């Protein structure tokens, strides 16, 4: 829990609004077509047993013997023979090309928290796009599983039962400030900015608490903290509201 401090945030960034395809009262696993081991999938499903295949992630799901509750994407990476094994009512084609398949799927799932498997590793541009999606949809908490770490957009406040010496990396996607307890280098009074000042390779001195003044800080910690982080989002109401969708006016004639 985050103590008695309540944080309110005003969202000022562009987001894509989308009607949810899947509503779940528990965590959901999104499986992409990137690097994902059988162990990654199994670990995610023990925590979030409902699996949504994200386009080409359908191949990995079927190889693991898992029937997805939905397949979401533009379907350009899902082989026809794989789709033929999925009931048509579970196939949800989103044809627009202004967003990635991960973006399409995340904005289409309403759940306390989503576990993203198969979105880290491999191509760097795909991984950067996944981080952008975390920022674009901060109201839909998503934890990405990497090889040894997990990555999440830090919520307004959170606590993790960390041990002294654990690495705690903070990477701002936008200018953002906050406060902390339990870090070797406290963050209060620091103006984080991706072009100026970042906070990677900080270390815990014990249990860690973070308070962020706005959405935009990536938190990167060891994978063994996956369950406590999921529990935060399932049990704690501290989360960011949806970003207000803005429309850019047409250029003057």
Backbone as numpy.savetxt, mean C-alpha at the origin, in Angstrom:
# Nx Ny Nz CAx CAy CAz Cx Cy Cz
-1.79 1.07 19.65 -2.63 2.26 19.65 -1.75 3.50 19.65
-2.33 4.64 19.35 -1.57 5.87 19.21 -1.74 6.80 20.39
-2.19 6.31 21.52 -2.35 7.18 22.67 -3.57 8.06 22.53
-3.53 9.22 23.15 -4.70 10.10 23.19 -4.66 11.18 22.13
-3.70 11.09 21.21 -3.54 12.13 20.20 -4.37 11.78 18.98
-5.19 12.72 18.55 -6.01 12.55 17.35 -5.46 13.48 16.28
-5.23 12.95 15.11 -4.66 13.73 14.03 -5.70 13.88 12.93
-5.92 15.10 12.50 -6.81 15.37 11.36 -5.94 15.87 10.22
-6.27 15.46 9.01 -5.45 15.86 7.87 -6.34 16.35 6.74
-5.86 17.35 6.06 -6.55 17.83 4.86 -5.80 17.31 3.66
-6.49 16.59 2.79 -5.84 16.03 1.61 -5.86 17.06 0.49
-4.70 17.27 -0.11 -4.59 18.34 -1.08 -4.11 17.84 -2.44
-4.09 16.56 -2.64 -3.50 16.03 -3.86 -4.54 15.37 -4.74
-4.18 15.16 -5.97 -5.10 14.59 -6.94 -5.27 13.10 -6.68
-6.48 12.60 -6.73 -6.74 11.17 -6.59 -7.78 10.75 -7.61
-7.83 9.48 -7.90 -8.83 8.97 -8.82 -9.92 8.28 -8.00
-11.12 8.76 -8.11 -12.23 8.16 -7.39 -12.74 6.98 -8.21
-13.14 5.92 -7.53 -13.61 4.74 -8.23 -14.57 3.98 -7.33
-15.64 3.47 -7.91 -16.58 2.67 -7.16 -15.94 1.32 -6.86
-16.06 0.87 -5.60 -15.42 -0.38 -5.20 -16.08 -1.56 -5.89
-15.25 -2.48 -6.35 -15.72 -3.74 -6.91 -15.87 -4.78 -5.82
-14.94 -4.76 -4.86 -14.95 -5.73 -3.76 -15.00 -4.99 -2.43
-15.94 -5.37 -1.59 -16.04 -4.87 -0.22 -15.71 -6.02 0.72
-14.81 -5.79 1.67 -14.43 -6.84 2.62 -14.26 -6.24 4.00
-14.75 -6.95 5.01 -14.58 -6.51 6.40 -13.21 -6.89 6.94
-12.47 -7.73 6.22 -11.14 -8.15 6.63 -10.11 -7.80 5.59
-8.82 -8.03 5.89 -7.75 -7.73 4.94 -7.88 -8.52 3.64
-7.38 -7.93 2.57 -7.44 -8.53 1.23 -6.04 -8.56 0.65
-5.71 -9.63 -0.06 -4.43 -9.74 -0.76 -4.61 -9.36 -2.23
-3.76 -8.44 -2.71 -3.67 -8.15 -4.14 -2.41 -8.82 -4.67
-2.55 -9.63 -5.70 -1.40 -10.34 -6.27 -1.13 -9.83 -7.67
0.04 -9.20 -7.83 0.44 -8.67 -9.12 1.29 -9.65 -9.90
1.68 -9.24 -11.08 2.44 -10.12 -11.96 3.94 -9.99 -11.83
4.42 -9.25 -10.81 5.86 -9.09 -10.60 6.44 -10.24 -9.79
7.58 -9.97 -9.16 8.26 -11.01 -8.40 7.48 -11.36 -7.14
7.09 -12.62 -7.03 6.37 -13.12 -5.86 6.65 -14.60 -5.74
7.15 -15.03 -4.59 7.42 -16.44 -4.36 6.18 -17.12 -3.79
6.19 -18.44 -3.82 5.10 -19.19 -3.20 5.01 -18.87 -1.72
6.16 -18.62 -1.08 6.16 -18.26 0.34 5.51 -16.90 0.56
5.78 -15.94 -0.35 5.16 -14.62 -0.25 3.63 -14.75 -0.29
3.15 -15.52 -1.25 1.70 -15.67 -1.42 1.10 -16.36 -0.21
1.76 -17.42 0.26 1.23 -18.16 1.40 1.19 -17.29 2.65
2.25 -16.50 2.87 2.29 -15.62 4.05 1.16 -14.60 4.00
0.96 -14.00 2.83 -0.10 -13.00 2.71 -1.47 -13.63 2.96
-1.69 -14.82 2.41 -3.01 -15.44 2.52 -3.33 -15.90 3.93
-2.32 -16.15 4.76 -2.61 -16.49 6.16 -3.19 -15.29 6.91
-2.90 -14.09 6.41 -3.38 -12.86 7.06 -4.59 -12.30 6.33
-4.54 -12.38 5.01 -5.60 -11.80 4.16 -6.02 -12.86 3.14
-6.94 -13.76 3.52 -7.23 -14.93 2.68 -8.02 -14.65 1.40
-8.66 -13.49 1.29 -9.33 -13.15 0.03 -8.28 -12.61 -0.94
-8.16 -13.24 -2.09 -7.13 -12.85 -3.05 -7.76 -12.25 -4.30
-7.28 -11.08 -4.66 -7.64 -10.43 -5.91 -6.42 -10.48 -6.83
-6.58 -11.08 -7.99 -5.50 -11.12 -8.97 -5.51 -9.84 -9.78
-4.35 -9.24 -9.90 -4.21 -7.99 -10.65 -3.64 -8.33 -12.01
-4.51 -8.40 -13.00 -4.14 -8.72 -14.38 -3.26 -9.98 -14.43
-1.98 -9.83 -14.81 -1.09 -10.98 -14.95 -0.84 -11.74 -13.67
-1.20 -11.17 -12.51 -1.09 -11.89 -11.26 -1.97 -13.12 -11.21
-2.92 -13.21 -12.14 -3.77 -14.39 -12.22 -2.95 -15.64 -12.46
-1.89 -15.54 -13.25 -1.04 -16.71 -13.53 -0.41 -17.22 -12.24
0.13 -16.30 -11.43 0.75 -16.70 -10.17 -0.28 -17.28 -9.20
-1.49 -16.72 -9.19 -2.54 -17.23 -8.31 -2.89 -18.67 -8.68
-3.08 -18.92 -9.97 -3.44 -20.26 -10.39 -2.30 -21.25 -10.19
-1.06 -20.78 -10.35 0.08 -21.66 -10.10 0.16 -22.05 -8.63
-0.31 -21.14 -7.75 -0.31 -21.42 -6.32 -1.56 -22.20 -5.89
-2.45 -22.49 -6.84 -3.65 -23.24 -6.53 -4.72 -22.43 -5.83
-4.72 -21.12 -6.07 -5.66 -20.23 -5.40 -6.64 -19.68 -6.43
-7.93 -19.76 -6.11 -8.96 -19.17 -6.97 -9.23 -17.74 -6.49
-8.93 -16.74 -7.30 -9.16 -15.36 -6.87 -10.64 -15.04 -6.78
-10.98 -14.17 -5.84 -12.38 -13.72 -5.73 -12.69 -12.71 -6.82
-11.64 -12.14 -7.42 -11.83 -11.19 -8.53 -10.53 -11.08 -9.30
-10.63 -10.76 -10.57 -9.49 -10.39 -11.41 -9.76 -8.99 -11.92
-8.83 -8.06 -11.66 -9.04 -6.66 -12.01 -7.85 -6.17 -12.82
-8.12 -5.43 -13.88 -7.05 -4.85 -14.70 -7.53 -4.65 -16.12
-6.59 -4.23 -16.97 -6.97 -4.07 -18.38 -6.86 -5.38 -19.15
-6.38 -6.42 -18.48 -6.32 -7.79 -18.99 -5.35 -7.97 -20.15
-4.38 -7.07 -20.28 -3.42 -7.25 -21.37 -2.30 -8.23 -21.00
-2.21 -8.61 -19.71 -1.18 -9.54 -19.27 -1.75 -10.86 -18.76
-3.06 -10.98 -18.73 -3.70 -12.21 -18.28 -3.96 -13.10 -19.50
-3.31 -14.24 -19.61 -3.47 -15.10 -20.78 -4.93 -15.56 -20.94
-5.41 -15.67 -22.16 -6.79 -16.11 -22.39 -7.11 -17.45 -21.74
-6.16 -18.40 -21.75 -6.44 -19.70 -21.16 -6.60 -19.60 -19.64
-5.86 -18.65 -19.02 -6.01 -18.44 -17.58 -7.35 -17.79 -17.27
-7.75 -16.80 -18.08 -9.04 -16.14 -17.88 -10.21 -17.11 -18.11
-10.01 -18.07 -18.99 -11.08 -19.02 -19.28 -11.43 -19.86 -18.05
-10.52 -19.94 -17.09 -10.76 -20.72 -15.88 -11.42 -19.89 -14.78
-11.69 -18.62 -15.07 -12.28 -17.72 -14.08 -13.71 -17.39 -14.50
-14.70 -17.55 -13.62 -16.07 -17.18 -13.98 -16.13 -15.73 -14.45
-16.92 -15.47 -15.48 -16.96 -14.13 -16.06 -17.40 -13.07 -15.05
-18.24 -13.45 -14.08 -18.68 -12.46 -13.10 -17.56 -12.05 -12.14
-16.46 -12.80 -12.16 -15.31 -12.45 -11.31 -14.24 -11.68 -12.10
-14.48 -11.46 -13.39 -13.54 -10.70 -14.22 -14.01 -9.26 -14.34
-13.13 -8.34 -14.02 -13.50 -6.92 -14.02 -12.46 -6.16 -14.86
-12.80 -5.93 -16.09 -11.89 -5.24 -17.01 -12.03 -3.73 -16.83
-10.91 -3.07 -16.59 -10.86 -1.61 -16.49 -9.93 -1.15 -17.61
-10.51 -0.60 -18.65 -9.76 -0.42 -19.90 -8.95 0.86 -19.98
-9.21 1.85 -19.11 -8.48 3.12 -19.25 -6.98 2.90 -19.07
-6.19 3.71 -19.77 -4.74 3.55 -19.78 -4.00 4.66 -19.05
-4.71 5.43 -18.23 -4.07 6.52 -17.49 -3.51 6.07 -16.15
-3.71 4.80 -15.79 -3.22 4.31 -14.50 -2.73 2.88 -14.66
-1.94 2.43 -13.69 -1.44 1.06 -13.71 -2.53 0.09 -13.26
-2.29 -1.19 -13.48 -3.25 -2.19 -13.03 -3.32 -2.22 -11.50
-2.19 -1.97 -10.83 -2.20 -1.91 -9.37 -3.11 -0.79 -8.90
-3.01 0.36 -9.54 -3.88 1.49 -9.20 -5.34 1.11 -9.41
-5.65 0.51 -10.56 -7.03 0.11 -10.86 -7.57 -0.81 -9.77
-6.75 -1.76 -9.33 -7.20 -2.74 -8.34 -7.34 -2.13 -6.95
-6.35 -1.35 -6.54 -6.38 -0.81 -5.18 -7.57 0.12 -4.99
-7.85 0.95 -5.97 -8.98 1.87 -5.82 -10.32 1.16 -5.94
-10.29 -0.11 -6.36 -11.52 -0.88 -6.53 -11.79 -1.82 -5.37
-10.93 -1.81 -4.36 -11.09 -2.70 -3.21 -11.30 -1.87 -1.95
-12.38 -2.11 -1.26 -12.67 -1.45 0.01 -12.46 -2.46 1.13
-11.39 -2.29 1.89 -11.04 -3.22 2.97 -10.27 -2.45 4.03
-10.19 -2.98 5.26 -9.42 -2.28 6.30 -7.97 -2.08 5.90
-7.39 -3.07 5.22 -6.01 -2.99 4.74 -5.84 -4.01 3.63
-4.95 -3.70 2.70 -4.65 -4.57 1.58 -3.17 -4.96 1.65
-2.87 -6.23 1.36 -1.49 -6.68 1.24 -1.15 -6.81 -0.23
-0.11 -6.10 -0.67 0.29 -6.12 -2.07 1.48 -7.03 -2.28
1.28 -8.10 -3.03 2.34 -9.07 -3.33 2.59 -9.05 -4.83
3.87 -9.06 -5.22 4.19 -9.05 -6.63 4.25 -7.66 -7.24
4.54 -6.66 -6.40 4.67 -5.28 -6.89 6.04 -4.67 -6.58
6.89 -5.42 -5.90 8.25 -4.96 -5.59 9.25 -5.90 -6.23
10.46 -5.39 -6.43 11.46 -6.17 -7.13 11.26 -6.05 -8.63
12.18 -6.61 -9.39 12.04 -6.53 -10.84 12.29 -5.13 -11.34
11.45 -4.65 -12.24 11.65 -3.35 -12.87 11.46 -2.21 -11.87
12.42 -1.29 -11.87 12.38 -0.16 -10.95 11.20 0.75 -11.25
10.89 0.96 -12.55 9.79 1.87 -12.86 8.46 1.32 -12.35
8.27 0.00 -12.38 7.06 -0.59 -11.83 6.98 -0.37 -10.32
8.11 -0.49 -9.65 8.12 -0.30 -8.21 7.83 1.15 -7.85
8.42 2.09 -8.58 8.14 3.50 -8.34 6.67 3.81 -8.59
6.10 3.21 -9.62 4.68 3.42 -9.90 3.83 2.89 -8.75
4.24 1.79 -8.13 3.50 1.25 -7.00 3.54 2.21 -5.82
4.69 2.83 -5.58 4.78 3.82 -4.50 3.87 5.01 -4.78
3.83 5.43 -6.04 2.94 6.53 -6.42 1.48 6.16 -6.12
1.10 4.93 -6.38 -0.27 4.49 -6.12 -0.58 4.52 -4.64
0.38 4.15 -3.79 0.16 4.24 -2.34 -0.18 5.68 -1.94
0.49 6.64 -2.56 0.25 8.04 -2.26 -1.09 8.51 -2.83
-1.41 8.07 -4.04 -2.63 8.52 -4.70 -3.88 8.02 -3.97
-3.76 6.89 -3.28 -4.92 6.29 -2.61 -4.62 6.05 -1.14
-4.27 7.12 -0.44 -3.88 7.00 0.97 -5.04 6.57 1.86
-6.27 6.74 1.39 -7.43 6.31 2.18 -7.63 4.80 2.14
-6.88 4.10 1.28 -6.99 2.65 1.17 -5.64 2.04 1.56
-5.41 1.84 2.87 -4.09 1.39 3.34 -3.65 0.11 2.64
-2.42 0.11 2.17 -1.86 -1.04 1.47 -0.42 -1.24 1.91
-0.09 -2.47 2.28 1.26 -2.84 2.69 1.88 -3.67 1.57
2.97 -3.20 1.02 3.67 -3.92 -0.04 4.71 -4.85 0.57
4.73 -6.10 0.12 5.73 -7.05 0.57 6.90 -7.06 -0.40
8.09 -6.71 0.10 9.32 -6.84 -0.66 10.07 -8.07 -0.16
11.27 -8.28 -0.66 11.99 -9.51 -0.31 12.22 -9.64 1.19
12.70 -8.60 1.82 12.99 -8.65 3.25 12.25 -7.59 4.05
11.52 -6.72 3.37 10.91 -5.57 4.03 9.45 -5.44 3.63
8.77 -4.57 4.34 7.43 -4.15 3.95 7.42 -2.64 3.83
6.59 -2.14 2.92 6.52 -0.71 2.64 5.06 -0.29 2.73
4.81 0.82 3.44 3.45 1.32 3.60 3.48 2.83 3.69
2.41 3.48 3.29 2.28 4.91 3.51 1.93 5.11 4.99
2.81 5.77 5.73 2.61 5.93 7.17 1.27 6.61 7.44
0.46 6.03 8.35 -0.83 6.63 8.69 -0.64 7.85 9.59
-1.72 8.54 9.97 -1.57 9.72 10.83 -0.82 9.42 12.13
-1.06 8.28 12.74 -0.30 7.88 13.91 -0.29 6.37 14.00
0.77 5.83 14.58 0.87 4.38 14.70 1.93 4.02 15.72
1.86 2.80 16.23 2.85 2.27 17.16 3.25 0.88 16.70
4.55 0.57 16.77 5.06 -0.74 16.42 5.96 -1.25 17.55
5.83 -2.53 17.91 6.63 -3.10 19.01 8.03 -3.48 18.56
8.82 -2.49 18.17 10.12 -2.76 17.57 11.18 -2.98 18.65
12.29 -3.54 18.24 13.41 -3.81 19.14 14.57 -2.89 18.82
15.38 -2.62 19.82 16.54 -1.74 19.63 17.42 -2.25 18.49
17.78 -1.36 17.60 18.64 -1.70 16.48 17.90 -1.99 15.19
16.58 -2.19 15.26 15.80 -2.42 14.04 15.87 -1.19 13.13
16.04 -1.43 11.84 16.07 -0.33 10.88 14.66 0.19 10.63
14.52 1.50 10.68 13.26 2.17 10.37 13.57 3.23 9.33
13.16 3.01 8.09 13.44 3.97 7.04 12.19 4.78 6.72
12.37 6.08 6.58 11.29 7.00 6.24 11.67 7.73 4.97
10.84 7.59 3.95 11.13 8.27 2.68 9.93 9.11 2.29
10.09 10.45 2.24 8.96 11.32 1.88 8.70 11.30 0.39
7.45 11.16 0.02 7.06 11.29 -1.38 6.69 12.74 -1.71
6.36 13.51 -0.69 6.04 14.94 -0.79 6.62 15.60 0.46
6.70 16.92 0.52 7.12 17.57 1.77 6.18 17.20 2.92
6.73 16.78 4.03 5.92 16.32 5.16 6.73 16.44 6.45
6.03 16.64 7.55 6.66 16.72 8.87 5.95 15.77 9.82
6.57 15.53 10.98 5.96 14.64 11.95 6.75 14.60 13.24
6.38 13.65 14.10 7.05 13.46 15.39 7.25 11.97 15.64
8.11 11.65 16.55 8.39 10.24 16.83 8.84 10.05 18.26
8.65 8.84 18.76 9.32 8.37 19.96 9.92 7.01 19.62
11.01 6.66 20.26 11.63 5.36 20.05 12.56 5.27 18.87
12.91 6.40 18.26 13.88 6.41 17.17 15.19 7.00 17.64
16.30 6.48 17.16 17.61 7.01 17.52 17.73 8.46 17.11
17.19 8.79 15.94 17.18 10.17 15.48 15.73 10.62 15.36
15.25 11.36 16.35 13.86 11.81 16.37 13.58 12.69 15.17
12.33 12.68 14.70 12.01 13.41 13.47 11.34 14.75 13.73
11.01 15.06 14.98 10.33 16.33 15.27 11.20 17.51 14.84
10.60 18.47 14.19 11.32 19.66 13.75 12.03 19.50 12.42
11.94 18.33 11.81 12.61 18.10 10.53 11.62 18.29 9.38
12.07 18.97 8.35 11.23 19.21 7.17 11.63 18.21 6.09
10.91 17.10 6.03 11.22 16.08 5.02 10.74 16.54 3.66
11.56 16.23 2.65 11.24 16.63 1.28 12.04 15.70 0.36
11.43 15.07 -0.62 12.17 14.12 -1.45 13.35 14.73 -2.19
13.31 16.04 -2.41 14.42 16.69 -3.12 15.44 17.32 -2.17
15.14 17.28 -0.87 16.01 18.00 0.08 16.48 17.12 1.22
15.54 16.46 1.92 15.90 15.75 3.16 15.04 14.50 3.30
15.69 13.33 3.48 14.99 12.07 3.65 15.43 11.43 4.96
14.79 10.32 5.34 15.08 9.71 6.64 15.32 8.22 6.58
16.07 7.76 5.59 16.35 6.33 5.50 17.39 5.92 6.54
17.36 4.63 6.88 18.35 4.00 7.78 18.36 4.59 9.18
17.21 5.06 9.66 17.08 5.38 11.08 17.02 4.06 11.84
17.12 4.10 13.17 17.10 2.88 13.96 16.20 3.05 15.17
15.54 1.96 15.52 14.70 1.95 16.72 15.57 1.80 17.96
15.14 2.43 19.05 15.76 2.21 20.36 14.86 1.32 21.23
13.72 0.94 20.69 12.70 0.15 21.39 11.39 0.34 20.66
10.26 0.16 21.33 8.97 0.41 20.67 8.93 1.80 20.05
8.34 1.88 18.83 8.33 3.12 18.06 6.91 3.64 17.91
6.76 4.95 18.06 5.52 5.62 17.73 5.82 6.74 16.74
4.92 6.89 15.76 5.06 7.93 14.75 3.76 8.72 14.64
3.89 10.02 14.46 2.76 10.90 14.17 3.13 11.72 12.94
2.32 11.64 11.90 2.59 12.39 10.68 1.56 13.50 10.53
2.01 14.67 10.08 1.13 15.83 9.94 0.35 15.82 8.63
0.79 15.01 7.68 0.09 14.90 6.40 0.49 13.58 5.77
-0.28 13.14 4.82 0.04 11.91 4.09 1.23 12.16 3.16
2.06 11.15 3.00 3.15 11.28 2.05 4.46 10.66 2.47
4.51 10.00 3.64 5.75 9.41 4.12 5.71 7.89 3.98
6.61 7.35 3.18 6.75 5.90 3.10 7.49 5.39 4.33
6.94 4.37 4.97 7.58 3.71 6.10 8.04 2.34 5.62
9.32 2.03 5.88 9.92 0.77 5.42 10.55 0.09 6.62
10.05 -1.11 6.96 10.55 -1.87 8.10 10.65 -3.34 7.71
11.23 -4.15 8.60 11.43 -5.57 8.33 10.09 -6.30 8.21
10.07 -7.36 7.42 8.83 -8.11 7.16 8.25 -8.75 8.41
9.06 -8.96 9.43 8.51 -9.60 10.63 7.50 -8.70 11.35
7.40 -7.45 10.93 6.42 -6.55 11.54 5.14 -6.45 10.71
4.96 -7.39 9.79 3.76 -7.37 8.95 2.49 -7.52 9.79
2.44 -8.52 10.66 1.22 -8.75 11.43 0.88 -7.59 12.35
1.84 -7.03 13.11 1.49 -5.86 13.92 0.99 -4.67 13.09
1.55 -4.51 11.90 1.13 -3.40 11.05 -0.28 -3.63 10.52
-0.57 -4.85 10.13 -1.94 -5.18 9.69 -2.91 -4.95 10.85
-2.54 -5.38 12.05 -3.41 -5.21 13.22 -3.72 -3.74 13.46
-2.75 -2.86 13.21 -2.99 -1.42 13.39 -4.16 -0.96 12.53
-4.13 -1.33 11.27 -5.17 -0.85 10.36 -6.52 -1.53 10.61
-6.49 -2.78 11.07 -7.73 -3.48 11.35 -8.40 -2.94 12.62
-7.58 -2.58 13.62 -8.11 -2.21 14.93 -8.19 -0.72 15.17
-7.37 0.06 14.45 -7.21 1.48 14.76 -7.89 2.31 13.67
-8.64 3.30 14.08 -9.36 4.15 13.11 -8.48 5.25 12.54
-7.23 5.35 12.97 -6.36 6.42 12.51 -5.90 6.14 11.07
-6.50 6.81 10.12 -6.13 6.65 8.72 -6.42 7.96 7.99
-5.86 8.09 6.82 -6.05 9.32 6.04 -7.38 9.28 5.31
-8.03 10.43 5.16 -9.24 10.49 4.32 -8.85 10.43 2.85
-9.84 10.21 2.02 -9.59 10.18 0.57 -9.13 11.54 0.10
-8.23 11.54 -0.86 -7.80 12.79 -1.46 -8.91 13.35 -2.34
-9.04 14.63 -2.35 -10.07 15.28 -3.14 -9.67 15.26 -4.60
-10.54 14.74 -5.45 -10.23 14.71 -6.88 -10.33 16.10 -7.45
-9.34 16.49 -8.20 -9.30 17.80 -8.81 -9.23 17.65 -10.32
-9.79 18.58 -11.00 -9.77 18.56 -12.46 -8.99 19.77 -12.97
-8.02 19.49 -13.82 -7.22 20.57 -14.37 -8.02 21.29 -15.45
-8.17 22.62 -15.34 -8.94 23.33 -16.36 -8.24 23.29 -17.69
-9.00 23.35 -18.77 -8.37 23.32 -20.10 -7.53 24.57 -20.33
-6.49 24.47 -21.16 -5.66 25.65 -21.42 -6.46 26.72 -22.15
-6.09 27.99 -21.96 -6.82 29.07 -22.64 -6.67 28.95 -24.15
-7.73 29.34 -24.85 -7.72 29.28 -26.31 -6.93 30.46 -26.88
